[in-house]
């Protein structure tokens, strides 16, 4: 939705785009970001290992093993963080903080798949 592009959206249009994950049920404030996909991100982190031919293994680490630059540049340019309005919140369901819209992992998560599920 336009909310992810840093645009200010009228409340009725935003509710239509984001329903049913539109507002925090505890405080009635609009979720930023809103919508089911934005509010269903999971933690899929893992540890990678590199093993030598002599069966000695080491954990991959360092600058080459991070999340910088994992989103397509065309997507990174589209997602814009902005200052929250007074009726918005980054506190999602069950009190957890919502991910920043310019976070690389979030941008990858928000890229919809191209295949149909129907």
N, C-alpha and C positions, 0 to 999 in steps of 0.2 A: 504493500500500500504506500501511498504518498508519505505516510508518517516516516517510513524508513529512508525516504529521500530528503529528509530534513524539512519537508513542507508542513505548513500548518493546515490542518484539515478540519472542516466543520464537523461538529460533534455528531450530528445525525448520519453523515456520510461515513465517518470513522466507525460508528457503532455498526453500520451495515457491513463494512469491510472486515471488521474484526470479530463479530459475533461468532461463537459464544465467549471467546476470551477477550472481552472488551474492557472490563473494569475489575479492580480488586474488590472482591465481595466484602472484605473487612472494613474498607474505608470509602468505597464508592468512587475512587479516583481512577481515571483512565490509565490503562497499562501502557508503558512505553518501553519496548515495543509491544503492540497488541497482536492478537491473532493466535490461532492454535499452533501453527508451525513455530512461530517465534517463542512461544511459551512451552514448547515440548522438547527443547534442546537437551540432549543427554551428554554425559561425560564419556567419551569414547577414547580416553587416553590409554596408552599402553607403553611398555618398555621394549625397546628393540635390542637385540644382541648380535654381535658379530663373532663368528666362530672360525678359528684357524683350522687348518687341516690336522693339527695335532690334538684336536678336541678341546683346546683352551678357548674360552669365550669371554667377551667383555661387553659391558653395557654401552650402547651407543650414546654419546653425549656431545656437548659442544655446540658451536654456532650452526652446524649443518643439520642439527636435529631439533628443530623448533617449529613454531607455527607462523613465523614471519614470511610473508609472501606466498601463502598457500592459496589465497583467493585470487581469482582472475582479476587482472587490473581493471577490466571493464566493470566488474561488480564492485570492486573497492571504490571506484570513482563515483558510483551511484549512491552508496549508503552513506548518509550524512548524519553525524551526531549533532544535536542541537540542545539548547537550554530548555528544560522542561517548563511547561505552563503550570500554573498554580493548581489546576485540576488533574494533573498527571502524576504518575508515580512509577518508580523503577522497582517497587516492591511487588513481587508477583504473588501467586497463590501460595499459601502455606508460609508466607513470610520470607521467601528466598529472594535475593536480588536478581533482577533480570539482566541479561548480558547487554553490554553496550552495542549499539547498532553498527559501529565501525570496527568491532572486534573481528579479526580474520576468521576465527573458527565459526563465529555467528554468520558471517557472510557466506561461507561455504555451506553451512547448514541450511540457509535460506534459499539456496539455488535449487529450484524444483527439478526433479527428474524429468527426462524427456519421454519416458515410456508411460503408456497408459496402464492403469491398474484395473481397468474394466474390460 
